Amino acid sequence: MKKSAFTLLEVVVSLSLFALFLLLLFTVSNLLLHRWSLLKEQQQNCSDTSLLFHRMIRELHSCVPVPNSFFVDLPTVDPRCKKNLFFLTTAASLKTYGEISAIGYFFVEEKKNSPCYNCYRYELSPQETSEALRAHTVESLFARASSSTSKSCHCIATHIIDWNVRPAWILHEKISATPPQLVGKENTPNLVEIRLAMSTSNSPPFGKASAHTTAFSTVVPLLPSL
């Protein structure tokens, strides 16, 4: 009886096809895993920005209207600290009920010449805040904000590509971006318009008009200045 067997050529072809199949399977699996990782990171970034936005709103709703305590884009000791918002609030985390804490949000470039920013939250204790209020040196509290101060500053959101805070005043039942000229009185705004936009793309180009962006915007009413 004649025995059938595979020839050397058939074995080589079979092994080659099997190796090609394994390579294709590995490539597809790697692409899917990379895509899943990107989607997970984007979802986390979006979640962080949403939490940042709603936390900022909550703390602004409890903003304490003390004169000379509300600052937008205040110069600080950190040259990388760009675009900031500082104020006093009773809704901070480092306090007991009814105490006031100094709060700040500021943005730092993720990398040099990067279009994206990391958002840092700056918080000081009620004790430091009350001492500064008594000494009328609240501005100096905020001026020392720095991304390198790990004790009081924490990065809470990344991939921010646009940030805009616009204080506004209600004059004669209309919204104005210019404060009223009152002699001897500092004017805390009546409203704060906030807009945050984040990139959902982890690769350039990062454009403000890009389809790969998620934006949050609102207007927060504030109590009148004391």
mmCIF file of the C-alpha atoms, coordinates in Angstrom:
data_MODEL
# 
_entry.id   MODEL 
# 
loop_
_atom_site.group_PDB 
_atom_site.id 
_atom_site.type_symbol 
_atom_site.label_atom_id 
_atom_site.label_alt_id 
_atom_site.label_comp_id 
_atom_site.label_asym_id 
_atom_site.label_entity_id 
_atom_site.label_seq_id 
_atom_site.pdbx_PDB_ins_code 
_atom_site.Cartn_x 
_atom_site.Cartn_y 
_atom_site.Cartn_z 
_atom_site.occupancy 
_atom_site.B_iso_or_equiv 
_atom_site.pdbx_formal_charge 
_atom_site.auth_seq_id 
_atom_site.auth_comp_id 
_atom_site.auth_asym_id 
_atom_site.auth_atom_id 
_atom_site.pdbx_PDB_model_num 
ATOM 1   C CA . MET A 1 1   ? 0.000   0.000   0.000  1.00 0.00 ? 1   MET A CA 1 
ATOM 2   C CA . LYS A 1 2   ? 1.218   3.446   -0.923 1.00 0.00 ? 2   LYS A CA 1 
ATOM 3   C CA . LYS A 1 3   ? 1.506   5.804   2.102  1.00 0.00 ? 3   LYS A CA 1 
ATOM 4   C CA . SER A 1 4   ? 0.522   9.490   1.618  1.00 0.00 ? 4   SER A CA 1 
ATOM 5   C CA . ALA A 1 5   ? 2.630   12.259  3.230  1.00 0.00 ? 5   ALA A CA 1 
ATOM 6   C CA . PHE A 1 6   ? 3.209   16.002  3.055  1.00 0.00 ? 6   PHE A CA 1 
ATOM 7   C CA . THR A 1 7   ? 5.943   17.177  0.812  1.00 0.00 ? 7   THR A CA 1 
ATOM 8   C CA . LEU A 1 8   ? 8.555   19.664  2.009  1.00 0.00 ? 8   LEU A CA 1 
ATOM 9   C CA . LEU A 1 9   ? 7.006   22.385  -0.160 1.00 0.00 ? 9   LEU A CA 1 
ATOM 10  C CA . GLU A 1 10  ? 3.579   21.848  1.385  1.00 0.00 ? 10  GLU A CA 1 
ATOM 11  C CA . VAL A 1 11  ? 5.015   22.054  4.898  1.00 0.00 ? 11  VAL A CA 1 
ATOM 12  C CA . VAL A 1 12  ? 6.867   25.296  4.090  1.00 0.00 ? 12  VAL A CA 1 
ATOM 13  C CA . VAL A 1 13  ? 3.742   26.868  2.554  1.00 0.00 ? 13  VAL A CA 1 
ATOM 14  C CA . SER A 1 14  ? 1.581   25.817  5.508  1.00 0.00 ? 14  SER A CA 1 
ATOM 15  C CA . LEU A 1 15  ? 4.046   27.212  8.041  1.00 0.00 ? 15  LEU A CA 1 
ATOM 16  C CA . SER A 1 16  ? 4.319   30.450  6.065  1.00 0.00 ? 16  SER A CA 1 
ATOM 17  C CA . LEU A 1 17  ? 0.526   30.889  5.969  1.00 0.00 ? 17  LEU A CA 1 
ATOM 18  C CA . PHE A 1 18  ? 0.290   30.111  9.681  1.00 0.00 ? 18  PHE A CA 1 
ATOM 19  C CA . ALA A 1 19  ? 3.021   32.673  10.481 1.00 0.00 ? 19  ALA A CA 1 
ATOM 20  C CA . LEU A 1 20  ? 1.244   35.256  8.315  1.00 0.00 ? 20  LEU A CA 1 
ATOM 21  C CA . PHE A 1 21  ? -2.023  34.568  10.125 1.00 0.00 ? 21  PHE A CA 1 
ATOM 22  C CA . LEU A 1 22  ? -0.327  34.980  13.527 1.00 0.00 ? 22  LEU A CA 1 
ATOM 23  C CA . LEU A 1 23  ? 1.276   38.253  12.398 1.00 0.00 ? 23  LEU A CA 1 
ATOM 24  C CA . LEU A 1 24  ? -2.073  39.571  11.168 1.00 0.00 ? 24  LEU A CA 1 
ATOM 25  C CA . LEU A 1 25  ? -3.774  38.516  14.400 1.00 0.00 ? 25  LEU A CA 1 
ATOM 26  C CA . PHE A 1 26  ? -1.078  40.209  16.493 1.00 0.00 ? 26  PHE A CA 1 
ATOM 27  C CA . THR A 1 27  ? -1.296  43.434  14.442 1.00 0.00 ? 27  THR A CA 1 
ATOM 28  C CA . VAL A 1 28  ? -5.093  43.653  14.704 1.00 0.00 ? 28  VAL A CA 1 
ATOM 29  C CA . SER A 1 29  ? -4.990  42.865  18.446 1.00 0.00 ? 29  SER A CA 1 
ATOM 30  C CA . ASN A 1 30  ? -2.332  45.508  19.005 1.00 0.00 ? 30  ASN A CA 1 
ATOM 31  C CA . LEU A 1 31  ? -4.343  48.126  17.089 1.00 0.00 ? 31  LEU A CA 1 
ATOM 32  C CA . LEU A 1 32  ? -7.507  47.301  19.029 1.00 0.00 ? 32  LEU A CA 1 
ATOM 33  C CA . LEU A 1 33  ? -5.657  47.433  22.346 1.00 0.00 ? 33  LEU A CA 1 
ATOM 34  C CA . HIS A 1 34  ? -4.089  50.794  21.433 1.00 0.00 ? 34  HIS A CA 1 
ATOM 35  C CA . ARG A 1 35  ? -7.471  52.165  20.373 1.00 0.00 ? 35  ARG A CA 1 
ATOM 36  C CA . TRP A 1 36  ? -9.098  50.970  23.581 1.00 0.00 ? 36  TRP A CA 1 
ATOM 37  C CA . SER A 1 37  ? -6.322  52.598  25.620 1.00 0.00 ? 37  SER A CA 1 
ATOM 38  C CA . LEU A 1 38  ? -6.814  55.924  23.797 1.00 0.00 ? 38  LEU A CA 1 
ATOM 39  C CA . LEU A 1 39  ? -10.577 55.817  24.297 1.00 0.00 ? 39  LEU A CA 1 
ATOM 40  C CA . LYS A 1 40  ? -10.121 55.054  27.981 1.00 0.00 ? 40  LYS A CA 1 
ATOM 41  C CA . GLU A 1 41  ? -7.698  57.975  28.374 1.00 0.00 ? 41  GLU A CA 1 
ATOM 42  C CA . GLN A 1 42  ? -10.050 60.325  26.498 1.00 0.00 ? 42  GLN A CA 1 
ATOM 43  C CA . GLN A 1 43  ? -12.965 59.259  28.684 1.00 0.00 ? 43  GLN A CA 1 
ATOM 44  C CA . GLN A 1 44  ? -10.887 59.894  31.799 1.00 0.00 ? 44  GLN A CA 1 
ATOM 45  C CA . ASN A 1 45  ? -9.802  63.326  30.528 1.00 0.00 ? 45  ASN A CA 1 
ATOM 46  C CA . CYS A 1 46  ? -13.414 64.242  29.768 1.00 0.00 ? 46  CYS A CA 1 
ATOM 47  C CA . SER A 1 47  ? -14.524 63.029  33.191 1.00 0.00 ? 47  SER A CA 1 
ATOM 48  C CA . ASP A 1 48  ? -11.771 65.031  34.929 1.00 0.00 ? 48  ASP A CA 1 
ATOM 49  C CA . THR A 1 49  ? -12.717 68.203  33.026 1.00 0.00 ? 49  THR A CA 1 
ATOM 50  C CA . SER A 1 50  ? -16.397 67.726  33.836 1.00 0.00 ? 50  SER A CA 1 
ATOM 51  C CA . LEU A 1 51  ? -15.588 67.292  37.544 1.00 0.00 ? 51  LEU A CA 1 
ATOM 52  C CA . LEU A 1 52  ? -13.330 70.361  37.434 1.00 0.00 ? 52  LEU A CA 1 
ATOM 53  C CA . PHE A 1 53  ? -16.084 72.425  35.818 1.00 0.00 ? 53  PHE A CA 1 
ATOM 54  C CA . HIS A 1 54  ? -18.786 71.425  38.304 1.00 0.00 ? 54  HIS A CA 1 
ATOM 55  C CA . ARG A 1 55  ? -16.466 71.769  41.291 1.00 0.00 ? 55  ARG A CA 1 
ATOM 56  C CA . MET A 1 56  ? -15.549 75.284  40.193 1.00 0.00 ? 56  MET A CA 1 
ATOM 57  C CA . ILE A 1 57  ? -19.234 76.176  39.864 1.00 0.00 ? 57  ILE A CA 1 
ATOM 58  C CA . ARG A 1 58  ? -20.023 74.793  43.336 1.00 0.00 ? 58  ARG A CA 1 
ATOM 59  C CA . GLU A 1 59  ? -17.206 76.764  44.946 1.00 0.00 ? 59  GLU A CA 1 
ATOM 60  C CA . LEU A 1 60  ? -18.117 79.944  43.084 1.00 0.00 ? 60  LEU A CA 1 
ATOM 61  C CA . HIS A 1 61  ? -21.713 79.635  44.285 1.00 0.00 ? 61  HIS A CA 1 
ATOM 62  C CA . SER A 1 62  ? -20.256 79.837  47.814 1.00 0.00 ? 62  SER A CA 1 
ATOM 63  C CA . CYS A 1 63  ? -17.837 82.634  46.942 1.00 0.00 ? 63  CYS A CA 1 
ATOM 64  C CA . VAL A 1 64  ? -17.390 85.068  49.863 1.00 0.00 ? 64  VAL A CA 1 
ATOM 65  C CA . PRO A 1 65  ? -17.879 88.641  48.542 1.00 0.00 ? 65  PRO A CA 1 
ATOM 66  C CA . VAL A 1 66  ? -15.020 90.271  50.465 1.00 0.00 ? 66  VAL A CA 1 
ATOM 67  C CA . PRO A 1 67  ? -13.531 93.332  48.700 1.00 0.00 ? 67  PRO A CA 1 
ATOM 68  C CA . ASN A 1 68  ? -10.154 92.772  47.017 1.00 0.00 ? 68  ASN A CA 1 
ATOM 69  C CA . SER A 1 69  ? -10.426 88.989  47.152 1.00 0.00 ? 69  SER A CA 1 
ATOM 70  C CA . PHE A 1 70  ? -11.536 88.048  43.614 1.00 0.00 ? 70  PHE A CA 1 
ATOM 71  C CA . PHE A 1 71  ? -8.807  87.905  40.970 1.00 0.00 ? 71  PHE A CA 1 
ATOM 72  C CA . VAL A 1 72  ? -8.619  86.840  37.328 1.00 0.00 ? 72  VAL A CA 1 
ATOM 73  C CA . ASP A 1 73  ? -5.196  86.314  35.681 1.00 0.00 ? 73  ASP A CA 1 
ATOM 74  C CA . LEU A 1 74  ? -3.278  87.511  38.735 1.00 0.00 ? 74  LEU A CA 1 
ATOM 75  C CA . PRO A 1 75  ? 0.556   87.463  38.317 1.00 0.00 ? 75  PRO A CA 1 
ATOM 76  C CA . THR A 1 76  ? 2.145   84.783  40.511 1.00 0.00 ? 76  THR A CA 1 
ATOM 77  C CA . VAL A 1 77  ? 5.638   83.634  41.446 1.00 0.00 ? 77  VAL A CA 1 
ATOM 78  C CA . ASP A 1 78  ? 5.348   80.820  38.888 1.00 0.00 ? 78  ASP A CA 1 
ATOM 79  C CA . PRO A 1 79  ? 6.029   82.130  35.353 1.00 0.00 ? 79  PRO A CA 1 
ATOM 80  C CA . ARG A 1 80  ? 4.306   79.030  33.967 1.00 0.00 ? 80  ARG A CA 1 
ATOM 81  C CA . CYS A 1 81  ? 1.105   79.858  35.851 1.00 0.00 ? 81  CYS A CA 1 
ATOM 82  C CA . LYS A 1 82  ? -1.050  81.286  33.076 1.00 0.00 ? 82  LYS A CA 1 
ATOM 83  C CA . LYS A 1 83  ? -4.748  82.073  33.022 1.00 0.00 ? 83  LYS A CA 1 
ATOM 84  C CA . ASN A 1 84  ? -5.941  81.859  36.598 1.00 0.00 ? 84  ASN A CA 1 
ATOM 85  C CA . LEU A 1 85  ? -8.920  82.490  38.862 1.00 0.00 ? 85  LEU A CA 1 
ATOM 86  C CA . PHE A 1 86  ? -8.611  83.105  42.616 1.00 0.00 ? 86  PHE A CA 1 
ATOM 87  C CA . PHE A 1 87  ? -11.332 83.755  45.203 1.00 0.00 ? 87  PHE A CA 1 
ATOM 88  C CA . LEU A 1 88  ? -12.538 82.975  48.729 1.00 0.00 ? 88  LEU A CA 1 
ATOM 89  C CA . THR A 1 89  ? -15.181 80.349  49.380 1.00 0.00 ? 89  THR A CA 1 
ATOM 90  C CA . THR A 1 90  ? -16.945 78.435  52.140 1.00 0.00 ? 90  THR A CA 1 
ATOM 91  C CA . ALA A 1 91  ? -17.247 75.326  49.919 1.00 0.00 ? 91  ALA A CA 1 
ATOM 92  C CA . ALA A 1 92  ? -13.581 74.299  50.051 1.00 0.00 ? 92  ALA A CA 1 
ATOM 93  C CA . SER A 1 93  ? -12.418 70.908  51.309 1.00 0.00 ? 93  SER A CA 1 
ATOM 94  C CA . LEU A 1 94  ? -9.893  71.981  53.988 1.00 0.00 ? 94  LEU A CA 1 
ATOM 95  C CA . LYS A 1 95  ? -12.397 73.502  56.392 1.00 0.00 ? 95  LYS A CA 1 
ATOM 96  C CA . THR A 1 96  ? -15.058 72.927  58.968 1.00 0.00 ? 96  THR A CA 1 
ATOM 97  C CA . TYR A 1 97  ? -18.550 74.319  58.507 1.00 0.00 ? 97  TYR A CA 1 
ATOM 98  C CA . GLY A 1 98  ? -18.659 78.079  57.999 1.00 0.00 ? 98  GLY A CA 1 
ATOM 99  C CA . GLU A 1 99  ? -14.917 78.656  57.618 1.00 0.00 ? 99  GLU A CA 1 
ATOM 100 C CA . ILE A 1 100 ? -13.417 80.479  54.642 1.00 0.00 ? 100 ILE A CA 1 
ATOM 101 C CA . SER A 1 101 ? -10.614 79.144  52.459 1.00 0.00 ? 101 SER A CA 1 
ATOM 102 C CA . ALA A 1 102 ? -8.614  80.708  49.637 1.00 0.00 ? 102 ALA A CA 1 
ATOM 103 C CA . ILE A 1 103 ? -9.109  78.806  46.370 1.00 0.00 ? 103 ILE A CA 1 
ATOM 104 C CA . GLY A 1 104 ? -7.437  79.132  42.998 1.00 0.00 ? 104 GLY A CA 1 
ATOM 105 C CA . TYR A 1 105 ? -7.485  77.487  39.587 1.00 0.00 ? 105 TYR A CA 1 
ATOM 106 C CA . PHE A 1 106 ? -4.648  78.048  37.165 1.00 0.00 ? 106 PHE A CA 1 
ATOM 107 C CA . PHE A 1 107 ? -3.332  76.534  33.954 1.00 0.00 ? 107 PHE A CA 1 
ATOM 108 C CA . VAL A 1 108 ? 0.163   75.432  32.973 1.00 0.00 ? 108 VAL A CA 1 
ATOM 109 C CA . GLU A 1 109 ? 1.394   74.225  29.582 1.00 0.00 ? 109 GLU A CA 1 
ATOM 110 C CA . GLU A 1 110 ? 1.660   70.430  29.448 1.00 0.00 ? 110 GLU A CA 1 
ATOM 111 C CA . LYS A 1 111 ? 4.942   70.777  27.572 1.00 0.00 ? 111 LYS A CA 1 
ATOM 112 C CA . LYS A 1 112 ? 6.905   73.700  26.202 1.00 0.00 ? 112 LYS A CA 1 
ATOM 113 C CA . ASN A 1 113 ? 5.017   75.318  23.308 1.00 0.00 ? 113 ASN A CA 1 
ATOM 114 C CA . SER A 1 114 ? 2.197   72.835  23.780 1.00 0.00 ? 114 SER A CA 1 
ATOM 115 C CA . PRO A 1 115 ? -1.350  73.941  22.831 1.00 0.00 ? 115 PRO A CA 1 
ATOM 116 C CA . CYS A 1 116 ? -2.709  71.962  25.802 1.00 0.00 ? 116 CYS A CA 1 
ATOM 117 C CA . TYR A 1 117 ? -2.754  72.947  29.467 1.00 0.00 ? 117 TYR A CA 1 
ATOM 118 C CA . ASN A 1 118 ? -2.937  71.133  32.774 1.00 0.00 ? 118 ASN A CA 1 
ATOM 119 C CA . CYS A 1 119 ? -5.285  72.636  35.343 1.00 0.00 ? 119 CYS A CA 1 
ATOM 120 C CA . TYR A 1 120 ? -4.078  72.975  38.924 1.00 0.00 ? 120 TYR A CA 1 
ATOM 121 C CA . ARG A 1 121 ? -6.236  73.631  41.952 1.00 0.00 ? 121 ARG A CA 1 
ATOM 122 C CA . TYR A 1 122 ? -4.727  75.767  44.702 1.00 0.00 ? 122 TYR A CA 1 
ATOM 123 C CA . GLU A 1 123 ? -6.165  75.727  48.223 1.00 0.00 ? 123 GLU A CA 1 
ATOM 124 C CA . LEU A 1 124 ? -5.011  77.268  51.476 1.00 0.00 ? 124 LEU A CA 1 
ATOM 125 C CA . SER A 1 125 ? -6.192  76.460  54.974 1.00 0.00 ? 125 SER A CA 1 
ATOM 126 C CA . PRO A 1 126 ? -8.824  78.540  56.783 1.00 0.00 ? 126 PRO A CA 1 
ATOM 127 C CA . GLN A 1 127 ? -6.176  79.576  59.314 1.00 0.00 ? 127 GLN A CA 1 
ATOM 128 C CA . GLU A 1 128 ? -3.882  81.062  56.649 1.00 0.00 ? 128 GLU A CA 1 
ATOM 129 C CA . THR A 1 129 ? -6.869  82.644  54.949 1.00 0.00 ? 129 THR A CA 1 
ATOM 130 C CA . SER A 1 130 ? -8.226  84.268  58.123 1.00 0.00 ? 130 SER A CA 1 
ATOM 131 C CA . GLU A 1 131 ? -4.774  85.651  58.996 1.00 0.00 ? 131 GLU A CA 1 
ATOM 132 C CA . ALA A 1 132 ? -4.486  87.191  55.518 1.00 0.00 ? 132 ALA A CA 1 
ATOM 133 C CA . LEU A 1 133 ? -8.002  88.652  55.798 1.00 0.00 ? 133 LEU A CA 1 
ATOM 134 C CA . ARG A 1 134 ? -7.132  90.337  59.086 1.00 0.00 ? 134 ARG A CA 1 
ATOM 135 C CA . ALA A 1 135 ? -3.892  91.706  57.626 1.00 0.00 ? 135 ALA A CA 1 
ATOM 136 C CA . HIS A 1 136 ? -5.569  92.676  54.308 1.00 0.00 ? 136 HIS A CA 1 
ATOM 137 C CA . THR A 1 137 ? -3.002  90.609  52.389 1.00 0.00 ? 137 THR A CA 1 
ATOM 138 C CA . VAL A 1 138 ? -5.273  88.156  50.565 1.00 0.00 ? 138 VAL A CA 1 
ATOM 139 C CA . GLU A 1 139 ? -3.663  88.974  47.222 1.00 0.00 ? 139 GLU A CA 1 
ATOM 140 C CA . SER A 1 140 ? -0.273  87.809  48.519 1.00 0.00 ? 140 SER A CA 1 
ATOM 141 C CA . LEU A 1 141 ? -1.788  84.384  49.278 1.00 0.00 ? 141 LEU A CA 1 
ATOM 142 C CA . PHE A 1 142 ? -2.704  83.898  45.651 1.00 0.00 ? 142 PHE A CA 1 
ATOM 143 C CA . ALA A 1 143 ? 0.473   85.473  44.277 1.00 0.00 ? 143 ALA A CA 1 
ATOM 144 C CA . ARG A 1 144 ? 2.547   82.598  45.661 1.00 0.00 ? 144 ARG A CA 1 
ATOM 145 C CA . ALA A 1 145 ? 0.596   79.912  43.786 1.00 0.00 ? 145 ALA A CA 1 
ATOM 146 C CA . SER A 1 146 ? 2.924   77.551  41.930 1.00 0.00 ? 146 SER A CA 1 
ATOM 147 C CA . SER A 1 147 ? 2.559   74.198  40.202 1.00 0.00 ? 147 SER A CA 1 
ATOM 148 C CA . SER A 1 148 ? 5.663   72.981  42.083 1.00 0.00 ? 148 SER A CA 1 
ATOM 149 C CA . THR A 1 149 ? 3.988   73.441  45.488 1.00 0.00 ? 149 THR A CA 1 
ATOM 150 C CA . SER A 1 150 ? 2.668   69.919  45.979 1.00 0.00 ? 150 SER A CA 1 
ATOM 151 C CA . LYS A 1 151 ? 1.254   70.623  49.442 1.00 0.00 ? 151 LYS A CA 1 
ATOM 152 C CA . SER A 1 152 ? -1.327  73.179  48.295 1.00 0.00 ? 152 SER A CA 1 
ATOM 153 C CA . CYS A 1 153 ? -1.475  72.619  44.498 1.00 0.00 ? 153 CYS A CA 1 
ATOM 154 C CA . HIS A 1 154 ? -2.748  69.546  42.699 1.00 0.00 ? 154 HIS A CA 1 
ATOM 155 C CA . CYS A 1 155 ? -3.207  68.790  39.008 1.00 0.00 ? 155 CYS A CA 1 
ATOM 156 C CA . ILE A 1 156 ? -6.879  67.921  38.538 1.00 0.00 ? 156 ILE A CA 1 
ATOM 157 C CA . ALA A 1 157 ? -7.414  68.002  34.749 1.00 0.00 ? 157 ALA A CA 1 
ATOM 158 C CA . THR A 1 158 ? -5.350  67.709  31.556 1.00 0.00 ? 158 THR A CA 1 
ATOM 159 C CA . HIS A 1 159 ? -5.697  68.386  27.817 1.00 0.00 ? 159 HIS A CA 1 
ATOM 160 C CA . ILE A 1 160 ? -7.369  71.774  28.369 1.00 0.00 ? 160 ILE A CA 1 
ATOM 161 C CA . ILE A 1 161 ? -7.069  73.752  25.116 1.00 0.00 ? 161 ILE A CA 1 
ATOM 162 C CA . ASP A 1 162 ? -9.226  76.768  25.933 1.00 0.00 ? 162 ASP A CA 1 
ATOM 163 C CA . TRP A 1 163 ? -10.068 78.530  29.175 1.00 0.00 ? 163 TRP A CA 1 
ATOM 164 C CA . ASN A 1 164 ? -11.944 81.775  29.520 1.00 0.00 ? 164 ASN A CA 1 
ATOM 165 C CA . VAL A 1 165 ? -13.257 83.527  32.619 1.00 0.00 ? 165 VAL A CA 1 
ATOM 166 C CA . ARG A 1 166 ? -15.065 86.824  32.146 1.00 0.00 ? 166 ARG A CA 1 
ATOM 167 C CA . PRO A 1 167 ? -16.282 88.761  35.181 1.00 0.00 ? 167 PRO A CA 1 
ATOM 168 C CA . ALA A 1 168 ? -19.451 90.751  34.565 1.00 0.00 ? 168 ALA A CA 1 
ATOM 169 C CA . TRP A 1 169 ? -21.547 93.335  36.392 1.00 0.00 ? 169 TRP A CA 1 
ATOM 170 C CA . ILE A 1 170 ? -25.287 94.016  36.260 1.00 0.00 ? 170 ILE A CA 1 
ATOM 171 C CA . LEU A 1 171 ? -25.848 97.703  35.564 1.00 0.00 ? 171 LEU A CA 1 
ATOM 172 C CA . HIS A 1 172 ? -29.345 99.069  34.957 1.00 0.00 ? 172 HIS A CA 1 
ATOM 173 C CA . GLU A 1 173 ? -30.644 95.515  34.457 1.00 0.00 ? 173 GLU A CA 1 
ATOM 174 C CA . LYS A 1 174 ? -28.023 94.844  31.768 1.00 0.00 ? 174 LYS A CA 1 
ATOM 175 C CA . ILE A 1 175 ? -24.837 92.755  31.823 1.00 0.00 ? 175 ILE A CA 1 
ATOM 176 C CA . SER A 1 176 ? -21.635 94.774  31.462 1.00 0.00 ? 176 SER A CA 1 
ATOM 177 C CA . ALA A 1 177 ? -18.006 93.649  31.248 1.00 0.00 ? 177 ALA A CA 1 
ATOM 178 C CA . THR A 1 178 ? -16.937 96.985  32.783 1.00 0.00 ? 178 THR A CA 1 
ATOM 179 C CA . PRO A 1 179 ? -17.293 97.485  36.556 1.00 0.00 ? 179 PRO A CA 1 
ATOM 180 C CA . PRO A 1 180 ? -19.170 100.539 37.842 1.00 0.00 ? 180 PRO A CA 1 
ATOM 181 C CA . GLN A 1 181 ? -16.951 103.444 38.828 1.00 0.00 ? 181 GLN A CA 1 
ATOM 182 C CA . LEU A 1 182 ? -17.602 103.740 42.548 1.00 0.00 ? 182 LEU A CA 1 
ATOM 183 C CA . VAL A 1 183 ? -15.175 105.900 44.504 1.00 0.00 ? 183 VAL A CA 1 
ATOM 184 C CA . GLY A 1 184 ? -13.394 104.121 47.333 1.00 0.00 ? 184 GLY A CA 1 
ATOM 185 C CA . LYS A 1 185 ? -15.021 100.757 46.746 1.00 0.00 ? 185 LYS A CA 1 
ATOM 186 C CA . GLU A 1 186 ? -13.697 97.663  45.046 1.00 0.00 ? 186 GLU A CA 1 
ATOM 187 C CA . ASN A 1 187 ? -16.264 96.002  42.842 1.00 0.00 ? 187 ASN A CA 1 
ATOM 188 C CA . THR A 1 188 ? -16.611 92.256  43.062 1.00 0.00 ? 188 THR A CA 1 
ATOM 189 C CA . PRO A 1 189 ? -18.429 91.077  39.917 1.00 0.00 ? 189 PRO A CA 1 
ATOM 190 C CA . ASN A 1 190 ? -22.075 90.003  40.025 1.00 0.00 ? 190 ASN A CA 1 
ATOM 191 C CA . LEU A 1 191 ? -21.560 87.253  37.474 1.00 0.00 ? 191 LEU A CA 1 
ATOM 192 C CA . VAL A 1 192 ? -18.741 85.035  36.227 1.00 0.00 ? 192 VAL A CA 1 
ATOM 193 C CA . GLU A 1 193 ? -18.877 83.595  32.737 1.00 0.00 ? 193 GLU A CA 1 
ATOM 194 C CA . ILE A 1 194 ? -16.803 80.417  32.453 1.00 0.00 ? 194 ILE A CA 1 
ATOM 195 C CA . ARG A 1 195 ? -15.821 78.427  29.398 1.00 0.00 ? 195 ARG A CA 1 
ATOM 196 C CA . LEU A 1 196 ? -13.636 75.317  29.344 1.00 0.00 ? 196 LEU A CA 1 
ATOM 197 C CA . ALA A 1 197 ? -12.706 73.295  26.274 1.00 0.00 ? 197 ALA A CA 1 
ATOM 198 C CA . MET A 1 198 ? -10.690 70.094  26.248 1.00 0.00 ? 198 MET A CA 1 
ATOM 199 C CA . SER A 1 199 ? -9.152  68.062  23.464 1.00 0.00 ? 199 SER A CA 1 
ATOM 200 C CA . THR A 1 200 ? -10.389 64.512  22.977 1.00 0.00 ? 200 THR A CA 1 
ATOM 201 C CA . SER A 1 201 ? -7.514  63.806  20.609 1.00 0.00 ? 201 SER A CA 1 
ATOM 202 C CA . ASN A 1 202 ? -4.136  62.665  21.883 1.00 0.00 ? 202 ASN A CA 1 
ATOM 203 C CA . SER A 1 203 ? -2.305  63.627  18.725 1.00 0.00 ? 203 SER A CA 1 
ATOM 204 C CA . PRO A 1 204 ? -1.934  66.918  16.826 1.00 0.00 ? 204 PRO A CA 1 
ATOM 205 C CA . PRO A 1 205 ? -3.381  69.016  15.412 1.00 0.00 ? 205 PRO A CA 1 
ATOM 206 C CA . PHE A 1 206 ? -5.064  70.489  18.469 1.00 0.00 ? 206 PHE A CA 1 
ATOM 207 C CA . GLY A 1 207 ? -7.367  73.167  17.165 1.00 0.00 ? 207 GLY A CA 1 
ATOM 208 C CA . LYS A 1 208 ? -10.002 75.175  18.960 1.00 0.00 ? 208 LYS A CA 1 
ATOM 209 C CA . ALA A 1 209 ? -12.250 74.585  15.956 1.00 0.00 ? 209 ALA A CA 1 
ATOM 210 C CA . SER A 1 210 ? -11.374 70.900  15.794 1.00 0.00 ? 210 SER A CA 1 
ATOM 211 C CA . ALA A 1 211 ? -14.099 68.284  15.922 1.00 0.00 ? 211 ALA A CA 1 
ATOM 212 C CA . HIS A 1 212 ? -12.067 66.549  18.639 1.00 0.00 ? 212 HIS A CA 1 
ATOM 213 C CA . THR A 1 213 ? -13.055 68.959  21.415 1.00 0.00 ? 213 THR A CA 1 
ATOM 214 C CA . THR A 1 214 ? -15.555 68.973  24.264 1.00 0.00 ? 214 THR A CA 1 
ATOM 215 C CA . ALA A 1 215 ? -16.647 72.334  25.680 1.00 0.00 ? 215 ALA A CA 1 
ATOM 216 C CA . PHE A 1 216 ? -18.320 73.349  28.944 1.00 0.00 ? 216 PHE A CA 1 
ATOM 217 C CA . SER A 1 217 ? -19.739 76.822  29.563 1.00 0.00 ? 217 SER A CA 1 
ATOM 218 C CA . THR A 1 218 ? -21.974 78.541  32.108 1.00 0.00 ? 218 THR A CA 1 
ATOM 219 C CA . VAL A 1 219 ? -22.704 81.790  33.927 1.00 0.00 ? 219 VAL A CA 1 
ATOM 220 C CA . VAL A 1 220 ? -22.404 81.742  37.737 1.00 0.00 ? 220 VAL A CA 1 
ATOM 221 C CA . PRO A 1 221 ? -24.155 84.458  39.794 1.00 0.00 ? 221 PRO A CA 1 
ATOM 222 C CA . LEU A 1 222 ? -22.190 85.855  42.734 1.00 0.00 ? 222 LEU A CA 1 
ATOM 223 C CA . LEU A 1 223 ? -23.293 87.637  45.864 1.00 0.00 ? 223 LEU A CA 1 
ATOM 224 C CA . PRO A 1 224 ? -22.733 91.418  45.853 1.00 0.00 ? 224 PRO A CA 1 
ATOM 225 C CA . SER A 1 225 ? -19.577 92.727  47.496 1.00 0.00 ? 225 SER A CA 1 
ATOM 226 C CA . LEU A 1 226 ? -19.748 93.464  51.223 1.00 0.00 ? 226 LEU A CA 1 
# 
